[in-house]
Amino acid sequence: MEQVNEDTLAAARKVIAVHINYPSRAAQRGRTPAQPSYFLKPSSSLALGSADAPSTVERPAGCELLGYEGEIALVIGKPARRVGLEDAWSHVEWITASNDLGVYDLRYADKGSNLRSKGGDGFTPIGPGLIAADAVDPAALRIRTWHNGDLVQDDTTEDLLFPFARLVADLSQLLTLEEGDIILTGTPAGASVAKPGDVVEVEVSAGGLTTGRLATRVEEGTTAFAEFGAVPQADDVQREEAYGSREAAGLAPVAGAAVGHVLTAALKAKLESVCTATLSSQLRKRGLNNVSIDGLTSTRPERRIVGLARTLRYVPNREDLFKTHGGGFNAQKKAIDSVNEGEILVMEARGEKGTGTIGDILALRAQVRGAAAIITDGGVRDFSAVAAMEMPTYYANPHPAVLGRRHIPWDTDITIACGGTTVQPGDIIVADADGILVIPPALADELADDSIAQEREEVFIAEMVEQGHSVDGLYPLNATWRAKYEQWEAGKSDD
């Protein structure tokens, strides 16, 4: 196999990088671009690296946030100027691995150009092997990144927002891509921060072909920035961006933020320990009567699930709008491909039963991503396959028709209506054989505690009824019976 060498670096007059291209990264960033956007990296940022001979990169003195991004690099083999989509891929000669390194501490300095934040010496290692572009399907490549030996990025090019041929064709409309130029094609979710002493490795593969691992070791810079230029600045916004989330950055949740932070492991365990019937009665005591998603059936009625809501809205089909919103990486696929471990995707289908809203392939993708459940007040296609999955799906009815018969997937992570109630992103969903409840996050802790207490009382009441006592005054507890309950509870505590 051909190897990246000094001649490869010398031939690169331009290094062009794409901002967002993987659906997983778009979901992480919370924005999906309609068109690709780019920035330039100087060719002096290029470096060679392999598992046997890692490149080294300096985290500049005073900087905290050296971000790494595993990417697939395209090496142009013949000039491209105003080429079409059908011809664009033929202008790519090689594919290799790359690491789009940069310091978030300097992002503020150049008004979005990324010159100083991503243009440092050694900030674009590539290699070690070159895969012939004409030997692979550009939509069937795999990219993986390891941070100190731990796999942190693993994605494919199957569902890119902007396929590689489109990038080449798009760029060539305004500028000439010259032989040796390099295009960095975007990074999937999982990019994070490396510290001095860390090793980051990137590998691109296609079937049995591989670039081998591109290895880069981080070193601490010792020369301070001069006072006459921009100096490093890091804040919590940049930390969150660099690490991918506030949690990963070790930051406290934003006050009032629900999604991703309200459902602690302890709270989840409490909610899993009580029935929806008990939770419903506690919600009713607080004046909340319209918090149940009604009329649905579960593929796994024996399961009790607790998770944070992610939302997806379908609007009634209109043929002209389906052409613009129904195809490609539409809102349905975006929602499926961004649902996270333990989350529940709730779909608003307006109670429309005349078509499917989820089928086996997308349900499987949600299960693989760790979704706790899917809830739709519409139909389910490929019902036998969906019903056989470990992940529960709550649905109105099976139906063989495709989504486009009645629906357009419109938008995600907004307030929706499902099964007669309102659901917001970040609401807590609890479901069991009795039904599905939507719990406002602000009430969840006290609701769980009061529900546990209520069920404890009901254990006592059941024992008393079993012993032959009348329910009069016992259910609910009057003052006399409450005193007896407290004695019973104290005795249980002593045990």
Steps between C-alpha positions, in 0.01 A plus 500: 500500500614854426606705803466866581846657479669838485415527130130465589528791743700711258241453224217638711457865408165517683346319795123554509289382792123452526324626812213247556436196285406202722142475632631395840712816523211717380280354773771560759544860388125558480511634145475341156630714214307517176822538300862410574728771636879501511814650645864493392793353689854591396704225337763565768259336749547162328701227672577131454415240761461129550459252782875431492604863464234731647503864399523748782281804545552779747217623716603867503610644833205644688244299303263255666283363221687316225219329312543197275269394218553177308425559131524344157732698271460509123809563287426657162664317207412726207383862489129561547328818384122523464458123493164330537387252762529208260865576423622638833618177661733427209707802606583337834807274489554395860323466834685513829448566869538844655466675833358852486663638815434846641503708816160628608677761713568701180169457317399853594809654338427487127123549462430144395785448254668245733842619380669508838277250676552226236801614301787422735801296398415130519127567537414284194672163521408263214579141406657261529358300206327615183194316368432536128175692457397298194523179706228593751143615528519847661169426679642183662797627697551466874684741726616424853687706758673381818598725791765336718385164366126556560275498191324839504381544140357231275284596202450439131448715193167337411278791607720807467323832475720581200649201311863534399425552130277792594780663697739477206242626252386780731850630570594484132224743407702793634861385531726257325586190700857422403689175498611419855240721672344342808137514613415411859145369488363559849500309828234282664384539860750406768771758432642635823808647671852358524756598764879487507611136509183376324509305175225530241471243218280512189435226246297492179394167352299362211436129516844338517683824412633725776718806541648358819494710812604862484649572843564841655653570841423825681778701660482805726617826346744709702521826305245755613298706253630850435301786648452670162259237367200297604553295814314183602155542653289206620152516649226247575343549157823397331552215748156360419567532126842339527394202710164455329277557805499673837507162671808386310670831580431451872270804514192539716162492321365833382235623744157395376636274228311174487630295212789271591536611862179459698472121494777389734562132561350533850183669374463247218525214750229659718264543207564143384404374846142634492199434278354752258171462689669639812674776308170590335328544834784720625482710186126537547556626856709776343224593257653327199231292329609527138838329510429155357564387144187301427379236257830327423619140524849385593708234327649421842219555754694317772770768497507816711693780332623835622679752278527854373280599208635592159231614260413474130203659323332382182268735310232389251640409161496765230670378187703812423630521857580129514737554208700752703471347848422130457807364331867468587615547856161633608374590846399139575848367423663788687293421808582131483869565441533745789307317773737419783543224756192474723293760313148443370399624156141627509329557164202721424303331224164668578347161581509420128474122465508471122873457456817404681716753686787266588626178345753231578816667366458830682373330815811282493718811461331654807558179696866487398542861617362398840151652488283385789183496287314649206151645550277590207129571485505376141562167329799265492629328185688169496315425819629149567861614480438808716307295756787250525748767607621539855414870491127563565296689244164655594269535201139551389483213251701303244476628142685399181506841326809720486533828685437722196144378455378731776796678662793733446776477763526867591703592808666364811552586866204735525180491706260246347169325567492121526210281607301796630766670710779751458859379505808721515862402444646413838171389655533175691305211354398208722311207350387155609208267437256759640597777262735784411552810713672829421661647812615864518869485597464758778257271685679173446700470824220577743255300289727194518548534876127542566418207272743276687339605827151436360591151382651429841168592659318279252716202598381551859140544390513179295636308800219632717233410244653154467466463878126566468469873580237712324619767258283755678745746655789286385500596133582784506654509847309690767678635809466175694628282222779748417630471855499120462676534164772715654554237771516232229748705298716561806508127566604432141780755535625329817516174307 
